Amino acid sequence: MTTTSSVDTSSAATPVVSIAGSSSSSAAGGSVIDVSSLVSQLVAATRAPEDSQISTQTQAVTTQISAIGTLKSALSTFQSSLGVLDTPDAFDTQTANSTDPTAFTATAQSGAAAGTYNVTVGALAAAQQLLSQPFAGGAAAAVGTGTLSLSLGGASFNVTIDASDDTLGGIAAAINSAAGNPGIAATVLTGSDGAHLVLSSSLTGAANTIQVSETDAGNALAALTYGSGNLGHYTQEAAAQDASFSISGVAYTSPSNTVSDALDGVTLNLLGVTNSGSTATLSVSNDTSSIESNISSFVTAYNTLVSALQPLGSYDATSNTAGPLLGSALLSGTTNQIQQALYSVVNTGSTTYNSLASIGITTNSDGTLSLNSSTLSNALSSNFGAVSQLFSGSGGVASTLNSELTSALDSSGAIAATSSTLVQQENALTDQENQLNAQMTALSASLTQQYSALNTLLSSLQTTSAYLTQQFASLPTVQGTPNA
């Protein structure tokens, strides 16, 4: 006869395991209960409710930590767009323009005073160039050996010529490679009359003249010397000269065609002389183009911020899905601070231009901003200082936002505090998981011991039952007495 019973847990709707008799194929080696399977199912049923709770809480905390990271990153990116608007220096940008770019161009640095100036260019700075008398033997013919001393302006250097480089080509190469050469370039120019040594200065200005002398008391290289009282060996193809020009009637000379010390904050790049009797006009003004670009970038950056923050606190009624920071005081507080700065009226000294809306920045229905470039351009042209104050002054939009974001993103700020709390919660849940694992390990060991003992007992009883069955079967049959 085969007997079967079942063991249930309070959390299981169906039998967990069957206890089979000796005829069961699952009772290997005389075992009645599959202890390993039974214990595994009992432990799984015991830990399931708490495991589910820990997993749900951990997922929620992890999602919030990720959302806080998104918030922090989005705010930091937005703050980076404020650097070109949040201080008065950011608006202290000037541009310089020339009415005759063939005569000169100009650039203006911060601090350059706005104004209009008449400019006349009489001469450009030039570098000296010398052409030696011809050498009939050509570039490869020997010239002589010795030592040459060359100077350019106040700097000089020596070149020693020996038998390895005593040709015109060798001398040119030696000059070009000489240590201390301040800017004399030598080359050989060959014509129908022979080869010429060409010496060209890289430095403009009347003071930067070339001189060449022979310093070894010989005269083998005398045909290459040049200087005051000794001008016959070269023809001056270009004279060293200073640039001459005037700004608003004030004459000025410069050894360079790049002039940065004539008008404060302005660099002139002289390119050609003005026509006789005519002038060109230099205009220095606020660089409204760069400011417009910076403000446009600010609007774009804010719209990117809105796109990043809206999903964090949103709720989708269709899918019944909430953003990870829906109802978060941190998110709502940060958003409110930003919006208060955006919509504030700033004391700019102007009643016309004292808010973002007054310069063409308005809010759309989805919370993003739009920029009317024409309105902004008019505001900058009409009252540049007011627009500057609107963003960079005390209580200005950009300066206020930068201050608030710096505080929020600080290591002791609200975002860091919230993040720290969430990390602590995540660590606590990890500890709970570890404790649960330890408890379940202990429970598994205890149940294994109990059911192994029960298995041994059941196996013994099964053996006894089989023995008694055999004994009863071997008893002699008792014959009944027939009725008389």
VEXPA-826329 format. One record per residue (C-alpha): chain; x, y, z. Coordinates in nm, 2 decimals. Layout:
N
+-----+--------+--------+--------+
| mol |      X |      Y |      Z |
+-----+--------+--------+--------+
|   A |      X |      Y |      Z |
...
+-----+--------+--------+--------+
//
This chain:
484
+-----+--------+--------+--------+
| mol |      X |      Y |      Z |
+-----+--------+--------+--------+
|   A |   0.00 |   0.00 |   0.00 |
|   A |   0.13 |   0.35 |  -0.09 |
|   A |   0.06 |   0.65 |   0.13 |
|   A |   0.08 |   1.02 |   0.03 |
|   A |   0.07 |   1.34 |   0.23 |
|   A |   0.14 |   1.71 |   0.15 |
|   A |   0.32 |   1.99 |   0.34 |
|   A |   0.19 |   2.35 |   0.28 |
|   A |   0.31 |   2.70 |   0.38 |
|   A |   0.07 |   2.97 |   0.47 |
|   A |   0.18 |   3.17 |   0.17 |
|   A |   0.15 |   2.89 |  -0.09 |
|   A |  -0.18 |   2.82 |  -0.26 |
|   A |  -0.07 |   2.47 |  -0.38 |
|   A |   0.12 |   2.18 |  -0.21 |
|   A |   0.49 |   2.26 |  -0.18 |
|   A |   0.60 |   1.89 |  -0.18 |
|   A |   0.47 |   1.54 |  -0.17 |
|   A |   0.59 |   1.27 |   0.07 |
|   A |   0.60 |   0.95 |  -0.12 |
|   A |   0.61 |   0.59 |   0.00 |
|   A |   0.87 |   0.33 |  -0.08 |
|   A |   0.73 |   0.28 |  -0.42 |
|   A |   0.79 |   0.64 |  -0.52 |
|   A |   1.07 |   0.68 |  -0.78 |
|   A |   1.16 |   1.03 |  -0.62 |
|   A |   1.26 |   0.87 |  -0.29 |
|   A |   1.61 |   0.78 |  -0.40 |
|   A |   1.82 |   0.58 |  -0.16 |
|   A |   1.52 |   0.52 |   0.07 |
|   A |   1.45 |   0.89 |   0.12 |
|   A |   1.09 |   0.98 |   0.17 |
|   A |   1.11 |   1.36 |   0.14 |
|   A |   1.30 |   1.57 |  -0.12 |
|   A |   1.45 |   1.79 |   0.16 |
|   A |   1.65 |   2.03 |  -0.07 |
|   A |   1.35 |   2.12 |  -0.28 |
|   A |   1.12 |   2.15 |   0.02 |
|   A |   1.35 |   2.38 |   0.21 |
|   A |   1.42 |   2.59 |  -0.10 |
|   A |   1.05 |   2.65 |  -0.16 |
|   A |   0.98 |   2.72 |   0.21 |
|   A |   1.26 |   2.97 |   0.23 |
|   A |   1.16 |   3.14 |  -0.10 |
|   A |   0.80 |   3.17 |   0.02 |
|   A |   0.92 |   3.31 |   0.36 |
|   A |   1.14 |   3.58 |   0.20 |
|   A |   0.92 |   3.68 |  -0.09 |
|   A |   0.72 |   3.95 |   0.08 |
|   A |   1.01 |   4.13 |   0.24 |
|   A |   1.23 |   4.08 |  -0.07 |
|   A |   0.96 |   4.25 |  -0.28 |
|   A |   0.93 |   4.54 |  -0.04 |
|   A |   1.31 |   4.60 |  -0.04 |
|   A |   1.33 |   4.57 |  -0.42 |
|   A |   1.05 |   4.82 |  -0.47 |
|   A |   1.20 |   5.07 |  -0.23 |
|   A |   1.55 |   5.03 |  -0.37 |
|   A |   1.43 |   5.09 |  -0.73 |
|   A |   1.24 |   5.40 |  -0.62 |
|   A |   1.55 |   5.54 |  -0.43 |
|   A |   1.78 |   5.46 |  -0.72 |
|   A |   1.55 |   5.63 |  -0.97 |
|   A |   1.54 |   5.94 |  -0.75 |
|   A |   1.92 |   5.94 |  -0.72 |
|   A |   1.95 |   5.93 |  -1.10 |
|   A |   1.69 |   6.21 |  -1.12 |
|   A |   1.89 |   6.43 |  -0.88 |
|   A |   2.19 |   6.37 |  -1.10 |
|   A |   2.00 |   6.48 |  -1.40 |
|   A |   1.88 |   6.79 |  -1.21 |
|   A |   2.23 |   6.88 |  -1.10 |
|   A |   2.38 |   6.83 |  -1.45 |
|   A |   2.10 |   7.04 |  -1.62 |
|   A |   2.14 |   7.33 |  -1.37 |
|   A |   2.52 |   7.32 |  -1.41 |
|   A |   2.50 |   7.33 |  -1.79 |
|   A |   2.25 |   7.62 |  -1.77 |
|   A |   2.47 |   7.81 |  -1.53 |
|   A |   2.76 |   7.79 |  -1.78 |
|   A |   2.56 |   8.01 |  -2.02 |
|   A |   2.54 |   8.29 |  -1.77 |
|   A |   2.92 |   8.37 |  -1.77 |
|   A |   2.89 |   8.60 |  -2.07 |
|   A |   2.60 |   8.79 |  -1.92 |
|   A |   2.63 |   8.80 |  -1.54 |
|   A |   2.89 |   9.08 |  -1.49 |
|   A |   2.92 |   9.43 |  -1.63 |
|   A |   3.26 |   9.33 |  -1.78 |
|   A |   3.07 |   9.08 |  -2.00 |
|   A |   2.90 |   9.38 |  -2.17 |
|   A |   3.22 |   9.58 |  -2.19 |
|   A |   3.29 |   9.46 |  -2.55 |
|   A |   3.36 |   9.70 |  -2.83 |
|   A |   3.40 |   9.67 |  -3.20 |
|   A |   3.60 |   9.88 |  -3.44 |
|   A |   3.52 |   9.94 |  -3.81 |
|   A |   3.69 |  10.12 |  -4.09 |
|   A |   3.52 |  10.29 |  -4.38 |
|   A |   3.83 |  10.21 |  -4.60 |
|   A |   3.95 |   9.85 |  -4.53 |
|   A |   4.22 |   9.89 |  -4.80 |
|   A |   4.39 |  10.16 |  -4.59 |
|   A |   4.34 |  10.00 |  -4.24 |
|   A |   4.14 |   9.76 |  -4.03 |
|   A |   4.10 |   9.79 |  -3.66 |
|   A |   4.01 |   9.59 |  -3.35 |
|   A |   3.89 |   9.72 |  -3.02 |
|   A |   3.95 |   9.57 |  -2.67 |
|   A |   3.74 |   9.60 |  -2.36 |
|   A |   3.74 |   9.95 |  -2.23 |
|   A |   3.79 |  10.12 |  -2.56 |
|   A |   3.60 |  10.45 |  -2.57 |
|   A |   3.32 |  10.47 |  -2.82 |
|   A |   3.37 |  10.73 |  -3.08 |
|   A |   3.44 |  10.82 |  -3.44 |
|   A |   3.78 |  10.93 |  -3.57 |
|   A |   3.92 |  11.05 |  -3.90 |
|   A |   4.23 |  10.85 |  -4.01 |
|   A |   4.49 |  10.95 |  -4.27 |
|   A |   4.76 |  10.70 |  -4.37 |
|   A |   5.06 |  10.87 |  -4.54 |
|   A |   5.31 |  10.59 |  -4.55 |
|   A |   5.34 |  10.22 |  -4.45 |
|   A |   5.63 |  10.09 |  -4.24 |
|   A |   5.87 |   9.90 |  -4.46 |
|   A |   6.16 |   9.67 |  -4.42 |
|   A |   6.50 |   9.72 |  -4.59 |
|   A |   6.62 |   9.51 |  -4.87 |
|   A |   6.97 |   9.52 |  -5.03 |
|   A |   7.09 |   9.37 |  -5.36 |
|   A |   7.46 |   9.32 |  -5.40 |
|   A |   7.66 |   9.39 |  -5.71 |
|   A |   7.68 |   9.09 |  -5.95 |
|   A |   7.93 |   8.81 |  -5.91 |
|   A |   8.02 |   8.70 |  -6.26 |
|   A |   8.12 |   8.35 |  -6.15 |
|   A |   7.77 |   8.27 |  -6.03 |
|   A |   7.64 |   8.13 |  -5.71 |
|   A |   7.89 |   7.84 |  -5.70 |
|   A |   8.20 |   8.05 |  -5.76 |
|   A |   8.44 |   8.10 |  -5.47 |
|   A |   8.41 |   8.45 |  -5.31 |
|   A |   8.66 |   8.43 |  -5.03 |
|   A |   8.70 |   8.34 |  -4.66 |
|   A |   8.69 |   8.55 |  -4.35 |
|   A |   8.44 |   8.68 |  -4.09 |
|   A |   8.14 |   8.90 |  -4.15 |
|   A |   7.96 |   9.10 |  -3.88 |
|   A |   7.60 |   9.17 |  -3.97 |
|   A |   7.36 |   9.39 |  -3.77 |
|   A |   6.99 |   9.48 |  -3.79 |
|   A |   6.89 |   9.77 |  -3.58 |
|   A |   7.06 |   9.73 |  -3.25 |
|   A |   7.13 |   9.35 |  -3.28 |
|   A |   7.44 |   9.20 |  -3.44 |
|   A |   7.59 |   8.86 |  -3.51 |
|   A |   7.90 |   8.71 |  -3.67 |
|   A |   7.94 |   8.47 |  -3.96 |
|   A |   8.26 |   8.29 |  -4.02 |
|   A |   8.32 |   8.18 |  -4.38 |
|   A |   8.57 |   7.91 |  -4.46 |
|   A |   8.66 |   7.69 |  -4.76 |
|   A |   8.34 |   7.48 |  -4.71 |
|   A |   8.10 |   7.77 |  -4.77 |
|   A |   8.30 |   8.05 |  -4.95 |
|   A |   8.06 |   8.06 |  -5.24 |
|   A |   7.78 |   8.31 |  -5.27 |
|   A |   7.53 |   8.03 |  -5.20 |
|   A |   7.73 |   7.90 |  -4.91 |
|   A |   7.75 |   8.25 |  -4.76 |
|   A |   7.37 |   8.30 |  -4.79 |
|   A |   7.32 |   7.96 |  -4.61 |
|   A |   7.57 |   8.05 |  -4.34 |
|   A |   7.39 |   8.38 |  -4.27 |
|   A |   7.05 |   8.22 |  -4.25 |
|   A |   7.16 |   7.95 |  -4.01 |
|   A |   7.38 |   8.18 |  -3.79 |
|   A |   7.31 |   8.19 |  -3.42 |
|   A |   7.17 |   8.52 |  -3.30 |
|   A |   7.04 |   8.63 |  -3.64 |
|   A |   6.77 |   8.89 |  -3.55 |
|   A |   6.59 |   8.87 |  -3.88 |
|   A |   6.81 |   8.90 |  -4.18 |
|   A |   6.72 |   8.66 |  -4.46 |
|   A |   6.98 |   8.59 |  -4.73 |
|   A |   6.92 |   8.44 |  -5.07 |
|   A |   7.09 |   8.43 |  -5.41 |
|   A |   6.93 |   8.59 |  -5.72 |
|   A |   7.09 |   8.50 |  -6.05 |
|   A |   7.05 |   8.73 |  -6.36 |
|   A |   7.21 |   8.77 |  -6.70 |
|   A |   7.48 |   8.98 |  -6.53 |
|   A |   7.57 |   8.71 |  -6.27 |
|   A |   7.47 |   8.62 |  -5.92 |
|   A |   7.35 |   8.87 |  -5.65 |
|   A |   7.33 |   8.83 |  -5.28 |
|   A |   7.00 |   8.96 |  -5.15 |
|   A |   6.97 |   9.06 |  -4.78 |
|   A |   6.61 |   9.12 |  -4.66 |
|   A |   6.51 |   9.24 |  -4.32 |
|   A |   6.21 |   9.08 |  -4.15 |
|   A |   6.17 |   9.39 |  -3.93 |
|   A |   6.00 |   9.71 |  -4.05 |
|   A |   6.09 |  10.06 |  -3.92 |
|   A |   6.35 |  10.32 |  -4.00 |
|   A |   6.57 |  10.21 |  -3.72 |
|   A |   6.60 |   9.85 |  -3.85 |
|   A |   6.87 |   9.90 |  -4.12 |
|   A |   7.12 |   9.63 |  -4.23 |
|   A |   7.49 |   9.68 |  -4.20 |
|   A |   7.77 |   9.44 |  -4.30 |
|   A |   8.14 |   9.46 |  -4.21 |
|   A |   8.44 |   9.24 |  -4.23 |
|   A |   8.60 |   9.19 |  -3.89 |
|   A |   8.90 |   8.97 |  -3.95 |
|   A |   9.13 |   9.25 |  -4.08 |
|   A |   9.12 |   9.09 |  -4.43 |
|   A |   8.94 |   9.21 |  -4.74 |
|   A |   8.84 |   8.88 |  -4.91 |
|   A |   8.48 |   8.95 |  -4.83 |
|   A |   8.49 |   9.33 |  -4.88 |
|   A |   8.25 |   9.31 |  -5.18 |
|   A |   7.98 |   9.20 |  -4.94 |
|   A |   8.02 |   9.48 |  -4.68 |
|   A |   7.77 |   9.77 |  -4.65 |
|   A |   7.71 |  10.06 |  -4.41 |
|   A |   7.75 |  10.43 |  -4.35 |
|   A |   8.01 |  10.56 |  -4.59 |
|   A |   8.02 |  10.22 |  -4.77 |
|   A |   7.71 |  10.20 |  -4.99 |
|   A |   7.87 |  10.10 |  -5.32 |
|   A |   7.85 |   9.73 |  -5.29 |
|   A |   7.47 |   9.71 |  -5.27 |
|   A |   7.17 |   9.87 |  -5.42 |
|   A |   6.90 |   9.95 |  -5.18 |
|   A |   6.59 |   9.80 |  -5.33 |
|   A |   6.36 |   9.89 |  -5.04 |
|   A |   6.43 |  10.14 |  -4.76 |
|   A |   6.36 |  10.09 |  -4.40 |
|   A |   6.09 |  10.33 |  -4.29 |
|   A |   5.83 |  10.40 |  -4.03 |
|   A |   5.46 |  10.42 |  -4.09 |
|   A |   5.32 |  10.77 |  -4.07 |
|   A |   4.95 |  10.84 |  -4.01 |
|   A |   4.72 |  11.07 |  -3.82 |
|   A |   4.41 |  11.01 |  -3.60 |
|   A |   4.18 |  11.31 |  -3.58 |
|   A |   4.46 |  11.53 |  -3.70 |
|   A |   4.72 |  11.40 |  -3.45 |
|   A |   5.03 |  11.28 |  -3.64 |
|   A |   5.20 |  10.96 |  -3.53 |
|   A |   5.48 |  10.74 |  -3.66 |
|   A |   5.53 |  10.37 |  -3.59 |
|   A |   5.80 |  10.12 |  -3.68 |
|   A |   5.53 |   9.86 |  -3.74 |
|   A |   5.21 |   9.86 |  -3.94 |
|   A |   5.03 |   9.71 |  -3.64 |
|   A |   4.98 |  10.00 |  -3.40 |
|   A |   4.83 |   9.95 |  -3.06 |
|   A |   4.96 |  10.25 |  -2.87 |
|   A |   4.81 |  10.54 |  -3.06 |
|   A |   4.45 |  10.51 |  -2.95 |
|   A |   4.36 |  10.35 |  -2.61 |
|   A |   4.20 |  10.01 |  -2.65 |
|   A |   4.23 |  10.01 |  -3.03 |
|   A |   4.47 |   9.83 |  -3.26 |
|   A |   4.52 |   9.96 |  -3.61 |
|   A |   4.64 |   9.73 |  -3.89 |
|   A |   4.77 |   9.97 |  -4.16 |
|   A |   4.74 |   9.82 |  -4.51 |
|   A |   4.77 |  10.11 |  -4.75 |
|   A |   4.79 |  10.49 |  -4.79 |
|   A |   4.48 |  10.69 |  -4.82 |
|   A |   4.41 |  10.89 |  -5.13 |
|   A |   4.56 |  11.24 |  -5.13 |
|   A |   4.33 |  11.48 |  -4.96 |
|   A |   4.10 |  11.21 |  -4.83 |
|   A |   4.05 |  11.04 |  -4.50 |
|   A |   3.90 |  10.72 |  -4.37 |
|   A |   3.68 |  10.69 |  -4.07 |
|   A |   3.74 |  10.47 |  -3.77 |
|   A |   3.42 |  10.39 |  -3.56 |
|   A |   3.44 |  10.24 |  -3.21 |
|   A |   3.11 |  10.12 |  -3.06 |
|   A |   2.96 |   9.86 |  -2.84 |
|   A |   2.97 |   9.52 |  -2.98 |
|   A |   2.59 |   9.46 |  -2.99 |
|   A |   2.63 |   9.16 |  -3.23 |
|   A |   2.82 |   8.96 |  -2.97 |
|   A |   2.58 |   9.06 |  -2.70 |
|   A |   2.28 |   8.96 |  -2.91 |
|   A |   2.45 |   8.62 |  -2.97 |
|   A |   2.51 |   8.57 |  -2.60 |
|   A |   2.15 |   8.66 |  -2.51 |
|   A |   2.02 |   8.42 |  -2.78 |
|   A |   2.25 |   8.14 |  -2.63 |
|   A |   2.10 |   8.22 |  -2.29 |
|   A |   1.75 |   8.17 |  -2.42 |
|   A |   1.85 |   7.84 |  -2.59 |
|   A |   2.02 |   7.72 |  -2.27 |
|   A |   1.71 |   7.79 |  -2.06 |
|   A |   1.49 |   7.60 |  -2.30 |
|   A |   1.73 |   7.31 |  -2.28 |
|   A |   1.70 |   7.33 |  -1.90 |
|   A |   1.32 |   7.33 |  -1.92 |
|   A |   1.33 |   7.02 |  -2.14 |
|   A |   1.55 |   6.84 |  -1.89 |
|   A |   1.35 |   6.94 |  -1.58 |
|   A |   0.99 |   6.89 |  -1.70 |
|   A |   1.00 |   6.51 |  -1.71 |
|   A |   1.13 |   6.49 |  -1.36 |
|   A |   0.82 |   6.64 |  -1.21 |
|   A |   0.56 |   6.55 |  -1.47 |
|   A |   0.25 |   6.32 |  -1.45 |
|   A |   0.11 |   6.13 |  -1.74 |
|   A |  -0.26 |   6.07 |  -1.68 |
|   A |  -0.29 |   5.84 |  -1.98 |
|   A |  -0.02 |   5.59 |  -1.86 |
|   A |  -0.07 |   5.68 |  -1.49 |
|   A |   0.31 |   5.75 |  -1.48 |
|   A |   0.47 |   6.00 |  -1.25 |
|   A |   0.81 |   6.17 |  -1.28 |
|   A |   1.07 |   6.06 |  -1.02 |
|   A |   1.06 |   6.40 |  -0.85 |
|   A |   0.69 |   6.47 |  -0.87 |
|   A |   0.60 |   6.65 |  -0.55 |
|   A |   0.97 |   6.71 |  -0.46 |
|   A |   1.02 |   7.03 |  -0.26 |
|   A |   1.37 |   7.05 |  -0.41 |
|   A |   1.25 |   7.05 |  -0.77 |
|   A |   0.97 |   7.29 |  -0.71 |
|   A |   1.18 |   7.52 |  -0.50 |
|   A |   1.46 |   7.53 |  -0.75 |
|   A |   1.22 |   7.59 |  -1.04 |
|   A |   1.04 |   7.87 |  -0.85 |
|   A |   1.37 |   8.05 |  -0.78 |
|   A |   1.47 |   8.04 |  -1.14 |
|   A |   1.13 |   8.17 |  -1.26 |
|   A |   1.12 |   8.45 |  -1.01 |
|   A |   1.46 |   8.57 |  -1.14 |
|   A |   1.34 |   8.54 |  -1.50 |
|   A |   1.01 |   8.73 |  -1.45 |
|   A |   1.15 |   9.00 |  -1.21 |
|   A |   1.15 |   9.37 |  -1.28 |
|   A |   1.51 |   9.50 |  -1.25 |
|   A |   1.62 |   9.85 |  -1.16 |
|   A |   1.81 |   9.94 |  -1.47 |
|   A |   1.76 |  10.31 |  -1.46 |
|   A |   1.51 |  10.28 |  -1.74 |
|   A |   1.14 |  10.24 |  -1.72 |
|   A |   1.13 |  10.11 |  -2.07 |
|   A |   1.39 |   9.83 |  -2.05 |
|   A |   1.36 |   9.67 |  -1.71 |
|   A |   1.24 |   9.31 |  -1.77 |
|   A |   1.32 |   9.03 |  -2.01 |
|   A |   0.98 |   9.08 |  -2.18 |
|   A |   1.07 |   9.45 |  -2.25 |
|   A |   1.37 |   9.34 |  -2.46 |
|   A |   1.19 |   9.07 |  -2.65 |
|   A |   1.22 |   8.76 |  -2.44 |
|   A |   0.87 |   8.61 |  -2.37 |
|   A |   0.74 |   8.29 |  -2.22 |
|   A |   0.56 |   8.02 |  -2.43 |
|   A |   0.27 |   7.80 |  -2.30 |
|   A |   0.51 |   7.51 |  -2.24 |
|   A |   0.74 |   7.72 |  -2.02 |
|   A |   1.01 |   7.78 |  -2.28 |
|   A |   1.13 |   8.12 |  -2.39 |
|   A |   1.11 |   8.29 |  -2.72 |
|   A |   1.33 |   8.58 |  -2.84 |
|   A |   1.23 |   8.86 |  -3.07 |
|   A |   1.56 |   8.96 |  -3.23 |
|   A |   1.43 |   9.28 |  -3.37 |
|   A |   1.30 |   9.40 |  -3.02 |
|   A |   1.64 |   9.30 |  -2.86 |
|   A |   1.83 |   9.49 |  -3.13 |
|   A |   1.63 |   9.80 |  -3.08 |
|   A |   1.68 |   9.78 |  -2.71 |
|   A |   2.06 |   9.75 |  -2.74 |
|   A |   2.07 |  10.04 |  -2.99 |
|   A |   1.84 |  10.26 |  -2.78 |
|   A |   1.98 |  10.19 |  -2.43 |
|   A |   2.27 |   9.95 |  -2.42 |
|   A |   2.34 |  10.04 |  -2.06 |
|   A |   1.99 |   9.94 |  -1.95 |
|   A |   2.02 |   9.60 |  -2.12 |
|   A |   2.35 |   9.55 |  -1.95 |
|   A |   2.20 |   9.63 |  -1.61 |
|   A |   1.90 |   9.40 |  -1.68 |
|   A |   2.14 |   9.10 |  -1.69 |
|   A |   2.45 |   9.20 |  -1.50 |
|   A |   2.36 |   9.47 |  -1.25 |
|   A |   2.27 |   9.42 |  -0.89 |
|   A |   1.96 |   9.22 |  -0.89 |
|   A |   2.00 |   9.15 |  -1.26 |
|   A |   1.86 |   8.83 |  -1.42 |
|   A |   2.19 |   8.66 |  -1.50 |
|   A |   2.37 |   8.77 |  -1.19 |
|   A |   2.08 |   8.66 |  -0.96 |
|   A |   2.05 |   8.33 |  -1.14 |
|   A |   2.42 |   8.27 |  -1.12 |
|   A |   2.42 |   8.34 |  -0.74 |
|   A |   2.12 |   8.12 |  -0.67 |
|   A |   2.26 |   7.83 |  -0.88 |
|   A |   2.60 |   7.85 |  -0.72 |
|   A |   2.43 |   7.82 |  -0.38 |
|   A |   2.21 |   7.53 |  -0.50 |
|   A |   2.50 |   7.34 |  -0.65 |
|   A |   2.73 |   7.40 |  -0.36 |
|   A |   2.86 |   7.09 |  -0.17 |
|   A |   2.65 |   7.21 |   0.13 |
|   A |   2.35 |   7.31 |  -0.08 |
|   A |   2.00 |   7.16 |  -0.10 |
|   A |   2.09 |   6.93 |  -0.39 |
|   A |   2.39 |   6.78 |  -0.22 |
|   A |   2.19 |   6.73 |   0.10 |
|   A |   1.90 |   6.56 |  -0.08 |
|   A |   2.15 |   6.34 |  -0.27 |
|   A |   2.32 |   6.25 |   0.06 |
|   A |   1.99 |   6.15 |   0.22 |
|   A |   1.90 |   5.93 |  -0.08 |
|   A |   2.24 |   5.76 |  -0.07 |
|   A |   2.19 |   5.68 |   0.30 |
|   A |   1.86 |   5.53 |   0.22 |
|   A |   2.01 |   5.32 |  -0.05 |
|   A |   2.28 |   5.20 |   0.18 |
|   A |   2.02 |   5.11 |   0.45 |
|   A |   1.82 |   4.91 |   0.20 |
|   A |   2.14 |   4.73 |   0.10 |
|   A |   2.20 |   4.65 |   0.47 |
|   A |   1.84 |   4.52 |   0.49 |
|   A |   1.90 |   4.29 |   0.19 |
|   A |   2.22 |   4.16 |   0.35 |
|   A |   2.04 |   4.09 |   0.68 |
|   A |   1.76 |   3.92 |   0.50 |
|   A |   2.01 |   3.70 |   0.32 |
|   A |   2.17 |   3.61 |   0.65 |
|   A |   1.83 |   3.52 |   0.80 |
|   A |   1.73 |   3.31 |   0.51 |
|   A |   2.06 |   3.12 |   0.52 |
|   A |   2.00 |   3.05 |   0.89 |
|   A |   1.64 |   2.94 |   0.82 |
|   A |   1.75 |   2.72 |   0.54 |
|   A |   2.00 |   2.54 |   0.77 |
|   A |   1.74 |   2.50 |   1.04 |
|   A |   1.48 |   2.36 |   0.81 |
|   A |   1.72 |   2.13 |   0.64 |
|   A |   1.82 |   1.99 |   0.98 |
|   A |   1.45 |   1.94 |   1.08 |
|   A |   1.33 |   1.78 |   0.76 |
|   A |   1.64 |   1.56 |   0.73 |
|   A |   1.56 |   1.42 |   1.07 |
|   A |   1.20 |   1.37 |   0.97 |
|   A |   1.31 |   1.21 |   0.65 |
|   A |   1.52 |   0.96 |   0.85 |
|   A |   1.23 |   0.88 |   1.08 |
|   A |   0.98 |   0.83 |   0.79 |
|   A |   1.23 |   0.61 |   0.61 |
|   A |   1.27 |   0.40 |   0.93 |
|   A |   0.89 |   0.37 |   0.96 |
|   A |   0.86 |   0.27 |   0.60 |
|   A |   1.12 |   0.00 |   0.64 |
|   A |   0.93 |  -0.13 |   0.95 |
|   A |   0.60 |  -0.12 |   0.77 |
|   A |   0.75 |  -0.33 |   0.48 |
|   A |   0.89 |  -0.58 |   0.72 |
|   A |   0.56 |  -0.63 |   0.91 |
|   A |   0.38 |  -0.67 |   0.58 |
|   A |   0.61 |  -0.94 |   0.48 |
|   A |   0.58 |  -1.12 |   0.82 |
|   A |   0.20 |  -1.11 |   0.80 |
|   A |   0.21 |  -1.25 |   0.46 |
|   A |   0.42 |  -1.55 |   0.57 |
|   A |   0.18 |  -1.66 |   0.85 |
|   A |   0.00 |  -2.00 |   0.79 |
|   A |  -0.36 |  -1.98 |   0.68 |
|   A |  -0.60 |  -2.07 |   0.95 |
|   A |  -0.85 |  -2.33 |   0.83 |
|   A |  -1.21 |  -2.30 |   0.96 |
|   A |  -1.41 |  -2.61 |   1.09 |
|   A |  -1.69 |  -2.71 |   0.85 |
|   A |  -2.04 |  -2.69 |   0.99 |
|   A |  -2.18 |  -3.02 |   1.10 |
+-----+--------+--------+--------+
//
